[in-house]
Amino acid sequence: MTTYAFVASHRTVDLTTVALLADGATIVPKLLTSPTAQQLGVRGSVVLSTCNRLEIYVHIDVAEHLAPVSTMIYEAIASTADVALNIVETSFEIHRDTDSAHHLFTVASGLESAVVGEREIAGQVRRALTQAQEQGTATSELIQLFEHAAHTAKQVGQHTALGAQGRSIVSVALELADAVTEKDWGNRRALIFGTGAYAGATVAALRELGCEDIWVYSRSGRAEEFAAKREINAVEDTGLYAAMATSDVIIGCSGGSAPLDPSEIPAGRHTILDLALSRDFDPAVADLPEVELITLESVRLVAPAETEEAVHTARTIVESETSTFIAKQKTRSIDSAIVALRSHTMQVLDEELEKARAHYGCGAAAEHLEVAMRRMVKSLLHTPMMRAKQLAALGRTDEYIAALEALYGIDITD
């Protein structure tokens, strides 16, 4: 099997396009479990969508089927998001196997983030896997890949100073807001749009700064439950305008399908942080008098740089963990090959023993023959099984598996 990563991120695509692609990608998990996808050898998928990236990890049986699988994904995203197909096709980079693992480990460690070393991304990687497991789209190989990515992020956190200051997109955005907003955090009122994990991180960040007057609004009606769990205040639909009018800082974390128009923003001094992948506020609100708009693009431009030493150490850890992961995968593959060879051989032995019993009956002669044949088979298997371990250590697992398939017609399934 081959693992492919389809990647569209802030490094190569503007955030508006990333948001559109993410909207279209909601159909991908269902698409890749369809009979057509299964006929093309698709065995599983995990979708990682954050404020500045969309990544689709796909497990395919037959490498030659990458082209039709890619076309299926691109056409579905283009149709669902109402985006031109050529834009979708040119937005993604594709990584394969080792490169897929290395890329995911780098992402999970925060090395590909707008704020290098940010702490939210590791949690987003874990949640992407959890969602795929709940949807039944995560294969054992993808589970191993994402679990090792989380392990790598933990190693980077433990052995480097990367992200030690708690830098994140939210924290940098709040620093920008602090510079342009009246009062201090202890006396400011903050209103959050959204009730997802991003909104939860925003509540925590606000409290770390000393802000306690926190309100939350949700278009989906989840504000009451979200607020009760965090001991903050919920805003109902009828009270939204009044809540915005009295808020010093308004933070968009929901990615609503209909961004608020400038005409919907109350007059007065407000700092608006639009941190959603799909905008919560029309960019034109920046033209309103006494309104300061801070966007993801703003955060990316002013994000602090981490030290070269910390980044270098983190990348070294990622390289090491990638090598470890690939070695483990090859060991699993060779173990599967050994099991398959043994199963094949023992099946042949059992068939021949059955013939011997039919000829000699169940007496002493048949028993002696069985013992002799089992010893012979064990001896015959010893060399190819030892050779399998040797070739795996040399990185030649694929050659061994190909030989089994060519000589015995054994299909190795990891």
WORAVEN-V271210 format. One record per residue. N is the residue number from 1. RES is the residue in one small letter. SS is DSSP state (~ for helix, > for strand, _ for the rest). BURIAL is I if it has 16 or more other ideal C-beta (glycine too) atoms within 10 Angstrom, else O. D_CENTER is the distance of its C-alpha to the mean C-alpha in Angstrom with 1 decimal. Layout:
n=N res=RES ss=SS burial=BURIAL d_center=D_CENTER
n=N res=RES ss=SS burial=BURIAL d_center=D_CENTER
//
This chain:
n=1 res=m ss=_ burial=I d_center=18.9
n=2 res=t ss=> burial=I d_center=16.7
n=3 res=t ss=> burial=I d_center=13.0
n=4 res=y ss=> burial=I d_center=12.3
n=5 res=a ss=> burial=I d_center=9.6
n=6 res=f ss=> burial=I d_center=10.9
n=7 res=v ss=> burial=I d_center=10.4
n=8 res=a ss=> burial=I d_center=12.3
n=9 res=s ss=> burial=I d_center=12.5
n=10 res=h ss=_ burial=I d_center=15.4
n=11 res=r ss=_ burial=O d_center=16.7
n=12 res=t ss=_ burial=O d_center=17.9
n=13 res=v ss=_ burial=I d_center=17.9
n=14 res=d ss=_ burial=O d_center=19.6
n=15 res=l ss=~ burial=I d_center=17.8
n=16 res=t ss=~ burial=O d_center=19.9
n=17 res=t ss=~ burial=I d_center=18.6
n=18 res=v ss=~ burial=I d_center=14.9
n=19 res=a ss=~ burial=I d_center=15.9
n=20 res=l ss=~ burial=I d_center=17.8
n=21 res=l ss=~ burial=I d_center=15.2
n=22 res=a ss=~ burial=I d_center=12.8
n=23 res=d ss=~ burial=I d_center=15.9
n=24 res=g ss=~ burial=I d_center=16.5
n=25 res=a ss=~ burial=I d_center=13.1
n=26 res=t ss=~ burial=O d_center=13.8
n=27 res=i ss=~ burial=O d_center=16.0
n=28 res=v ss=~ burial=I d_center=13.7
n=29 res=p ss=~ burial=I d_center=12.9
n=30 res=k ss=~ burial=O d_center=16.7
n=31 res=l ss=~ burial=I d_center=17.6
n=32 res=l ss=_ burial=I d_center=16.0
n=33 res=t ss=_ burial=I d_center=17.9
n=34 res=s ss=_ burial=O d_center=21.1
n=35 res=p ss=~ burial=O d_center=24.1
n=36 res=t ss=~ burial=O d_center=23.9
n=37 res=a ss=~ burial=I d_center=20.4
n=38 res=q ss=~ burial=O d_center=21.5
n=39 res=q ss=~ burial=O d_center=24.6
n=40 res=l ss=_ burial=I d_center=22.7
n=41 res=g ss=_ burial=I d_center=21.0
n=42 res=v ss=> burial=I d_center=17.5
n=43 res=r ss=> burial=I d_center=16.7
n=44 res=g ss=> burial=I d_center=13.1
n=45 res=s ss=> burial=I d_center=9.8
n=46 res=v ss=> burial=I d_center=6.3
n=47 res=v ss=> burial=I d_center=5.7
n=48 res=l ss=> burial=I d_center=3.6
n=49 res=s ss=> burial=I d_center=7.1
n=50 res=t ss=> burial=I d_center=8.9
n=51 res=c ss=_ burial=I d_center=12.6
n=52 res=n ss=_ burial=I d_center=12.6
n=53 res=r ss=> burial=I d_center=9.8
n=54 res=l ss=> burial=I d_center=8.6
n=55 res=e ss=> burial=I d_center=6.5
n=56 res=i ss=> burial=I d_center=7.5
n=57 res=y ss=> burial=I d_center=7.5
n=58 res=v ss=> burial=I d_center=11.0
n=59 res=h ss=> burial=I d_center=13.5
n=60 res=i ss=> burial=I d_center=17.0
n=61 res=d ss=_ burial=O d_center=20.3
n=62 res=v ss=_ burial=O d_center=22.3
n=63 res=a ss=~ burial=O d_center=21.3
n=64 res=e ss=~ burial=O d_center=24.1
n=65 res=h ss=~ burial=I d_center=22.4
n=66 res=l ss=~ burial=I d_center=19.6
n=67 res=a ss=~ burial=O d_center=21.9
n=68 res=p ss=~ burial=O d_center=22.6
n=69 res=v ss=~ burial=I d_center=19.0
n=70 res=s ss=~ burial=I d_center=18.0
n=71 res=t ss=~ burial=O d_center=21.0
n=72 res=m ss=~ burial=I d_center=20.1
n=73 res=i ss=~ burial=I d_center=16.7
n=74 res=y ss=~ burial=I d_center=18.4
n=75 res=e ss=~ burial=O d_center=21.4
n=76 res=a ss=~ burial=I d_center=19.6
n=77 res=i ss=~ burial=I d_center=17.7
n=78 res=a ss=~ burial=I d_center=20.9
n=79 res=s ss=~ burial=O d_center=23.0
n=80 res=t ss=~ burial=I d_center=20.9
n=81 res=a ss=~ burial=I d_center=20.5
n=82 res=d ss=_ burial=O d_center=24.0
n=83 res=v ss=_ burial=I d_center=23.0
n=84 res=a ss=_ burial=O d_center=25.0
n=85 res=l ss=~ burial=O d_center=23.6
n=86 res=n ss=~ burial=O d_center=24.4
n=87 res=i ss=~ burial=I d_center=22.3
n=88 res=v ss=~ burial=I d_center=19.2
n=89 res=e ss=~ burial=O d_center=20.1
n=90 res=t ss=~ burial=O d_center=20.6
n=91 res=s ss=~ burial=I d_center=17.5
n=92 res=f ss=_ burial=I d_center=15.1
n=93 res=e ss=> burial=I d_center=15.1
n=94 res=i ss=> burial=O d_center=14.4
n=95 res=h ss=> burial=I d_center=13.6
n=96 res=r ss=> burial=O d_center=14.9
n=97 res=d ss=_ burial=O d_center=14.8
n=98 res=t ss=~ burial=O d_center=15.7
n=99 res=d ss=~ burial=O d_center=14.5
n=100 res=s ss=~ burial=I d_center=11.0
n=101 res=a ss=~ burial=I d_center=11.0
n=102 res=h ss=~ burial=I d_center=12.7
n=103 res=h ss=~ burial=I d_center=10.5
n=104 res=l ss=~ burial=I d_center=7.3
n=105 res=f ss=~ burial=I d_center=9.9
n=106 res=t ss=~ burial=I d_center=11.4
n=107 res=v ss=~ burial=I d_center=8.7
n=108 res=a ss=~ burial=I d_center=8.1
n=109 res=s ss=_ burial=I d_center=11.9
n=110 res=g ss=_ burial=I d_center=12.4
n=111 res=l ss=_ burial=I d_center=14.3
n=112 res=e ss=_ burial=I d_center=12.9
n=113 res=s ss=_ burial=I d_center=13.3
n=114 res=a ss=_ burial=I d_center=16.4
n=115 res=v ss=_ burial=I d_center=17.6
n=116 res=v ss=_ burial=I d_center=17.2
n=117 res=g ss=_ burial=I d_center=16.3
n=118 res=e ss=_ burial=I d_center=15.2
n=119 res=r ss=_ burial=I d_center=14.5
n=120 res=e ss=~ burial=I d_center=12.3
n=121 res=i ss=~ burial=I d_center=9.0
n=122 res=a ss=~ burial=I d_center=8.9
n=123 res=g ss=~ burial=O d_center=9.5
n=124 res=q ss=~ burial=I d_center=6.9
n=125 res=v ss=~ burial=I d_center=4.3
n=126 res=r ss=~ burial=I d_center=7.1
n=127 res=r ss=~ burial=O d_center=7.8
n=128 res=a ss=~ burial=I d_center=5.0
n=129 res=l ss=~ burial=I d_center=6.5
n=130 res=t ss=~ burial=O d_center=9.7
n=131 res=q ss=~ burial=I d_center=9.9
n=132 res=a ss=~ burial=I d_center=9.5
n=133 res=q ss=~ burial=O d_center=12.1
n=134 res=e ss=~ burial=O d_center=14.2
n=135 res=q ss=~ burial=O d_center=14.3
n=136 res=g ss=_ burial=O d_center=15.1
n=137 res=t ss=_ burial=I d_center=12.8
n=138 res=a ss=_ burial=I d_center=11.2
n=139 res=t ss=_ burial=I d_center=13.6
n=140 res=s ss=~ burial=O d_center=14.8
n=141 res=e ss=~ burial=I d_center=13.6
n=142 res=l ss=~ burial=I d_center=9.9
n=143 res=i ss=~ burial=O d_center=10.5
n=144 res=q ss=~ burial=I d_center=12.3
n=145 res=l ss=~ burial=I d_center=9.7
n=146 res=f ss=~ burial=I d_center=7.1
n=147 res=e ss=~ burial=O d_center=10.3
n=148 res=h ss=~ burial=I d_center=11.7
n=149 res=a ss=~ burial=I d_center=9.0
n=150 res=a ss=~ burial=I d_center=10.0
n=151 res=h ss=~ burial=O d_center=13.5
n=152 res=t ss=~ burial=I d_center=13.5
n=153 res=a ss=~ burial=I d_center=12.6
n=154 res=k ss=~ burial=O d_center=15.4
n=155 res=q ss=~ burial=I d_center=17.7
n=156 res=v ss=~ burial=I d_center=17.4
n=157 res=g ss=~ burial=I d_center=18.2
n=158 res=q ss=~ burial=O d_center=21.1
n=159 res=h ss=~ burial=O d_center=22.7
n=160 res=t ss=_ burial=I d_center=22.5
n=161 res=a ss=_ burial=O d_center=23.6
n=162 res=l ss=_ burial=I d_center=20.4
n=163 res=g ss=_ burial=I d_center=19.7
n=164 res=a ss=_ burial=O d_center=22.7
n=165 res=q ss=_ burial=O d_center=24.1
n=166 res=g ss=_ burial=O d_center=21.3
n=167 res=r ss=_ burial=I d_center=20.5
n=168 res=s ss=_ burial=I d_center=17.9
n=169 res=i ss=~ burial=I d_center=17.9
n=170 res=v ss=~ burial=I d_center=19.8
n=171 res=s ss=~ burial=I d_center=22.2
n=172 res=v ss=~ burial=I d_center=23.1
n=173 res=a ss=~ burial=I d_center=23.6
n=174 res=l ss=~ burial=I d_center=25.9
n=175 res=e ss=~ burial=O d_center=27.8
n=176 res=l ss=~ burial=I d_center=28.5
n=177 res=a ss=~ burial=I d_center=29.6
n=178 res=d ss=~ burial=O d_center=31.8
n=179 res=a ss=~ burial=O d_center=33.7
n=180 res=v ss=~ burial=O d_center=34.7
n=181 res=t ss=_ burial=I d_center=35.2
n=182 res=e ss=_ burial=O d_center=38.5
n=183 res=k ss=_ burial=O d_center=39.0
n=184 res=d ss=_ burial=O d_center=36.8
n=185 res=w ss=~ burial=I d_center=33.8
n=186 res=g ss=~ burial=O d_center=36.1
n=187 res=n ss=~ burial=O d_center=37.9
n=188 res=r ss=_ burial=I d_center=35.3
n=189 res=r ss=> burial=I d_center=33.9
n=190 res=a ss=> burial=I d_center=30.3
n=191 res=l ss=> burial=I d_center=29.0
n=192 res=i ss=> burial=I d_center=25.3
n=193 res=f ss=> burial=I d_center=24.0
n=194 res=g ss=_ burial=I d_center=21.2
n=195 res=t ss=_ burial=I d_center=20.4
n=196 res=g ss=_ burial=I d_center=16.6
n=197 res=a ss=~ burial=O d_center=14.8
n=198 res=y ss=~ burial=I d_center=15.5
n=199 res=a ss=~ burial=I d_center=19.1
n=200 res=g ss=~ burial=I d_center=19.3
n=201 res=a ss=~ burial=I d_center=18.3
n=202 res=t ss=~ burial=I d_center=20.9
n=203 res=v ss=~ burial=I d_center=23.5
n=204 res=a ss=~ burial=O d_center=23.0
n=205 res=a ss=~ burial=I d_center=23.4
n=206 res=l ss=~ burial=I d_center=26.5
n=207 res=r ss=~ burial=O d_center=28.1
n=208 res=e ss=~ burial=O d_center=27.6
n=209 res=l ss=_ burial=I d_center=29.6
n=210 res=g ss=_ burial=O d_center=32.3
n=211 res=c ss=_ burial=I d_center=31.7
n=212 res=e ss=_ burial=O d_center=32.7
n=213 res=d ss=> burial=I d_center=33.6
n=214 res=i ss=> burial=I d_center=30.2
n=215 res=w ss=> burial=I d_center=30.0
n=216 res=v ss=> burial=I d_center=27.2
n=217 res=y ss=> burial=I d_center=27.4
n=218 res=s ss=_ burial=I d_center=25.3
n=219 res=r ss=_ burial=I d_center=26.0
n=220 res=s ss=_ burial=O d_center=24.7
n=221 res=g ss=_ burial=O d_center=27.3
n=222 res=r ss=_ burial=I d_center=25.0
n=223 res=a ss=~ burial=I d_center=26.6
n=224 res=e ss=~ burial=O d_center=29.2
n=225 res=e ss=~ burial=O d_center=27.0
n=226 res=f ss=~ burial=I d_center=24.5
n=227 res=a ss=~ burial=I d_center=27.6
n=228 res=a ss=~ burial=O d_center=29.4
n=229 res=k ss=~ burial=O d_center=26.7
n=230 res=r ss=~ burial=I d_center=26.7
n=231 res=e ss=_ burial=O d_center=30.4
n=232 res=i ss=_ burial=I d_center=30.2
n=233 res=n ss=> burial=I d_center=31.8
n=234 res=a ss=> burial=I d_center=30.8
n=235 res=v ss=> burial=I d_center=32.0
n=236 res=e ss=_ burial=O d_center=33.3
n=237 res=d ss=~ burial=O d_center=33.3
n=238 res=t ss=~ burial=O d_center=37.0
n=239 res=g ss=~ burial=O d_center=36.6
n=240 res=l ss=~ burial=I d_center=33.8
n=241 res=y ss=~ burial=O d_center=36.3
n=242 res=a ss=~ burial=O d_center=38.2
n=243 res=a ss=~ burial=I d_center=35.2
n=244 res=m ss=~ burial=I d_center=34.1
n=245 res=a ss=~ burial=O d_center=37.8
n=246 res=t ss=_ burial=O d_center=37.9
n=247 res=s ss=_ burial=I d_center=34.6
n=248 res=d ss=_ burial=I d_center=34.5
n=249 res=v ss=> burial=I d_center=30.8
n=250 res=i ss=> burial=I d_center=28.7
n=251 res=i ss=> burial=I d_center=24.9
n=252 res=g ss=> burial=I d_center=22.7
n=253 res=c ss=_ burial=I d_center=19.3
n=254 res=s ss=_ burial=I d_center=19.3
n=255 res=g ss=_ burial=I d_center=19.0
n=256 res=g ss=_ burial=I d_center=22.0
n=257 res=s ss=_ burial=O d_center=23.0
n=258 res=a ss=_ burial=O d_center=26.4
n=259 res=p ss=_ burial=I d_center=26.5
n=260 res=l ss=> burial=I d_center=29.6
n=261 res=d ss=_ burial=O d_center=32.6
n=262 res=p ss=~ burial=O d_center=34.7
n=263 res=s ss=~ burial=O d_center=37.5
n=264 res=e ss=~ burial=O d_center=35.4
n=265 res=i ss=_ burial=I d_center=35.2
n=266 res=p ss=_ burial=I d_center=38.2
n=267 res=a ss=_ burial=O d_center=40.5
n=268 res=g ss=_ burial=O d_center=40.4
n=269 res=r ss=_ burial=O d_center=38.5
n=270 res=h ss=> burial=I d_center=34.7
n=271 res=t ss=> burial=I d_center=31.7
n=272 res=i ss=> burial=I d_center=28.8
n=273 res=l ss=> burial=I d_center=25.2
n=274 res=d ss=> burial=I d_center=23.0
n=275 res=l ss=_ burial=I d_center=19.5
n=276 res=a ss=_ burial=I d_center=17.9
n=277 res=l ss=_ burial=I d_center=15.8
n=278 res=s ss=_ burial=I d_center=18.6
n=279 res=r ss=_ burial=I d_center=21.7
n=280 res=d ss=_ burial=I d_center=23.7
n=281 res=f ss=> burial=I d_center=26.8
n=282 res=d ss=_ burial=I d_center=28.6
n=283 res=p ss=~ burial=O d_center=28.8
n=284 res=a ss=~ burial=O d_center=32.6
n=285 res=v ss=~ burial=I d_center=32.7
n=286 res=a ss=~ burial=O d_center=32.9
n=287 res=d ss=~ burial=O d_center=36.4
n=288 res=l ss=_ burial=I d_center=37.6
n=289 res=p ss=_ burial=O d_center=40.2
n=290 res=e ss=_ burial=O d_center=39.1
n=291 res=v ss=> burial=I d_center=35.4
n=292 res=e ss=> burial=I d_center=32.9
n=293 res=l ss=> burial=I d_center=29.5
n=294 res=i ss=> burial=I d_center=26.6
n=295 res=t ss=> burial=I d_center=23.5
n=296 res=l ss=~ burial=I d_center=20.1
n=297 res=e ss=~ burial=O d_center=22.1
n=298 res=s ss=~ burial=I d_center=24.6
n=299 res=v ss=~ burial=I d_center=22.2
n=300 res=r ss=~ burial=I d_center=20.8
n=301 res=l ss=~ burial=O d_center=24.4
n=302 res=v ss=~ burial=O d_center=25.6
n=303 res=a ss=_ burial=I d_center=22.7
n=304 res=p ss=_ burial=O d_center=24.4
n=305 res=a ss=_ burial=O d_center=24.1
n=306 res=e ss=_ burial=I d_center=23.4
n=307 res=t ss=_ burial=O d_center=26.0
n=308 res=e ss=~ burial=O d_center=26.0
n=309 res=e ss=~ burial=O d_center=26.6
n=310 res=a ss=~ burial=I d_center=23.5
n=311 res=v ss=~ burial=I d_center=21.2
n=312 res=h ss=~ burial=O d_center=23.1
n=313 res=t ss=~ burial=I d_center=22.8
n=314 res=a ss=~ burial=I d_center=19.1
n=315 res=r ss=~ burial=I d_center=18.7
n=316 res=t ss=~ burial=O d_center=21.1
n=317 res=i ss=~ burial=I d_center=19.1
n=318 res=v ss=~ burial=I d_center=16.0
n=319 res=e ss=~ burial=O d_center=18.5
n=320 res=s ss=~ burial=O d_center=20.0
n=321 res=e ss=~ burial=I d_center=17.0
n=322 res=t ss=~ burial=I d_center=15.9
n=323 res=s ss=~ burial=O d_center=19.5
n=324 res=t ss=~ burial=O d_center=19.5
n=325 res=f ss=~ burial=I d_center=16.5
n=326 res=i ss=~ burial=I d_center=18.1
n=327 res=a ss=~ burial=O d_center=21.5
n=328 res=k ss=~ burial=O d_center=20.3
n=329 res=q ss=~ burial=I d_center=19.0
n=330 res=k ss=~ burial=I d_center=22.3
n=331 res=t ss=~ burial=O d_center=24.2
n=332 res=r ss=~ burial=I d_center=22.6
n=333 res=s ss=~ burial=I d_center=23.5
n=334 res=i ss=~ burial=I d_center=27.0
n=335 res=d ss=~ burial=O d_center=27.5
n=336 res=s ss=~ burial=O d_center=26.7
n=337 res=a ss=~ burial=I d_center=29.2
n=338 res=i ss=~ burial=I d_center=31.8
n=339 res=v ss=~ burial=O d_center=31.5
n=340 res=a ss=~ burial=I d_center=31.8
n=341 res=l ss=~ burial=I d_center=34.9
n=342 res=r ss=~ burial=O d_center=36.5
n=343 res=s ss=~ burial=O d_center=36.0
n=344 res=h ss=~ burial=O d_center=37.5
n=345 res=t ss=~ burial=I d_center=40.4
n=346 res=m ss=~ burial=O d_center=41.1
n=347 res=q ss=~ burial=O d_center=41.2
n=348 res=v ss=~ burial=O d_center=43.8
n=349 res=l ss=~ burial=I d_center=45.7
n=350 res=d ss=~ burial=O d_center=45.8
n=351 res=e ss=~ burial=O d_center=47.1
n=352 res=e ss=~ burial=O d_center=49.8
n=353 res=l ss=~ burial=O d_center=50.8
n=354 res=e ss=~ burial=O d_center=51.2
n=355 res=k ss=~ burial=O d_center=53.6
n=356 res=a ss=~ burial=O d_center=55.5
n=357 res=r ss=~ burial=O d_center=56.0
n=358 res=a ss=~ burial=O d_center=57.3
n=359 res=h ss=~ burial=O d_center=59.8
n=360 res=y ss=~ burial=O d_center=60.8
n=361 res=g ss=_ burial=O d_center=60.1
n=362 res=c ss=_ burial=O d_center=58.8
n=363 res=g ss=_ burial=O d_center=61.4
n=364 res=a ss=~ burial=O d_center=61.3
n=365 res=a ss=~ burial=O d_center=61.1
n=366 res=a ss=~ burial=I d_center=57.8
n=367 res=e ss=~ burial=O d_center=56.4
n=368 res=h ss=~ burial=O d_center=57.5
n=369 res=l ss=~ burial=I d_center=55.9
n=370 res=e ss=~ burial=I d_center=52.6
n=371 res=v ss=~ burial=O d_center=52.5
n=372 res=a ss=~ burial=O d_center=53.4
n=373 res=m ss=~ burial=O d_center=50.8
n=374 res=r ss=~ burial=O d_center=48.0
n=375 res=r ss=~ burial=O d_center=49.0
n=376 res=m ss=~ burial=O d_center=49.1
n=377 res=v ss=~ burial=I d_center=45.6
n=378 res=k ss=~ burial=O d_center=44.2
n=379 res=s ss=~ burial=O d_center=46.0
n=380 res=l ss=~ burial=O d_center=44.7
n=381 res=l ss=~ burial=O d_center=41.1
n=382 res=h ss=~ burial=O d_center=41.3
n=383 res=t ss=~ burial=O d_center=41.2
n=384 res=p ss=~ burial=I d_center=38.3
n=385 res=m ss=~ burial=O d_center=36.2
n=386 res=m ss=~ burial=O d_center=37.1
n=387 res=r ss=~ burial=O d_center=36.5
n=388 res=a ss=~ burial=I d_center=33.0
n=389 res=k ss=~ burial=O d_center=32.1
n=390 res=q ss=~ burial=O d_center=33.8
n=391 res=l ss=~ burial=I d_center=32.0
n=392 res=a ss=~ burial=I d_center=28.6
n=393 res=a ss=~ burial=O d_center=29.6
n=394 res=l ss=_ burial=O d_center=30.5
n=395 res=g ss=_ burial=O d_center=27.2
n=396 res=r ss=_ burial=I d_center=29.2
n=397 res=t ss=~ burial=I d_center=27.5
n=398 res=d ss=~ burial=O d_center=27.1
n=399 res=e ss=~ burial=O d_center=30.9
n=400 res=y ss=~ burial=I d_center=31.7
n=401 res=i ss=~ burial=I d_center=29.7
n=402 res=a ss=~ burial=O d_center=31.2
n=403 res=a ss=~ burial=I d_center=34.7
n=404 res=l ss=~ burial=I d_center=34.3
n=405 res=e ss=~ burial=O d_center=33.3
n=406 res=a ss=~ burial=O d_center=36.2
n=407 res=l ss=~ burial=O d_center=38.8
n=408 res=y ss=~ burial=O d_center=38.2
n=409 res=g ss=_ burial=O d_center=36.0
n=410 res=i ss=_ burial=I d_center=33.4
n=411 res=d ss=_ burial=O d_center=30.0
n=412 res=i ss=_ burial=I d_center=27.4
n=413 res=t ss=_ burial=O d_center=24.5
n=414 res=d ss=_ burial=O d_center=21.8
//
